[in-house]
Amino acid sequence: MTGHLITLVLAQAGRAVGSGRIVGGWEYVWAAYAITWTALGLYALSLWLRRPGADSKELE
Amino acid sequence: MARRIYYLVIAMAVAMLATGAWLALVWAPPDREMGDVQRIMYAHVPSVWMALLAVTLNFGCSIAYLIRSNWKADALAEAAAEVGVLFGAVGVTLGSIWGRPTWGVWWTWDPRLTSAAIMLVSYAGYLALRRFVEDPERRATWSSVAAIIAFVDIPIIWFSVKWWRSLHQVQSSPSTVDPKMTLVLRWNAIAFLLVMIVFIWSRYRIALHQRERELAPPEALAAEPQSRTPAAGALR
């Protein structure tokens, strides 16, 4: 009887927390890759704008 | 010749980054427990690795400057710190995004996350210090000392998951994951490494150019727009 009750409680708890596996979540994946590519792209652009000689070309 | 190699590395970095994204988002299998969300790992882990590599380079260059007072070491230290902050910020942001669906929170004061946040604040402070000090010699010396102090946190980041029983998982072993996952992670790590090399090299040239201008005698500075000859003699 007690064993059956424990099994029932554990089964209920299992349903309450889900299967433990994540389903979907592609929005997090796309957000992560978009942030990575944007950050690397913007930094590359900043290096191009700050490159040696860029300021002296403006003076000429 | 050096310029050709520079452009070749850029081309390789872009090609490997694009291929790496396809491998990570399409080719790699989903994780048994985390599903597709685990694909964040292929950008998160290489970002953090590159941040740790860059700040280690910064540490080495800072010691080199204090020993030999070499301006090239100081310029490389500055470049490595800036690129380290970039990759560190990307890595921590991606970790936060990954944490939301897996841990249920965007942020928690876990030892790994806390030590990574300390790294970001320390190296942002290092870069701020470099901005505030005008005298090049004082700036190089003070920032070298700051870099050595900031580096104390780096072994703590690496070993935090082993030293403390925390939420962040310990480093995985290739023997316990799908071989496809190992291949994709290594591919992306090499792609990020090439990107980091290009960034540090480009930023190093900018820092060296700034140092040449700062150390050049006034007449050389006035003649610069016409001749555009770097005052290389001013650099040790």
Interface residues (C-beta under 8 A of the other chain):
Chain A: G20 R21 I22 V23 G24 G25 W26 Y28 V29 A31 A32 Y33 I35 T36 W37 A39 L40 Y43 A44 L47 R50 R51 P52 G53 S56 L59 E60
Chain B: L17 A21 A24 L25 R32 E33 M34 G35 D36 V37 R39 I40 A43 H44 S47 L86 A89 V90 T93 L94 I97 W98 R100 P101 T102 V195 F199 S202 R203 R205 I206 L208 H209 E224 P225 R228
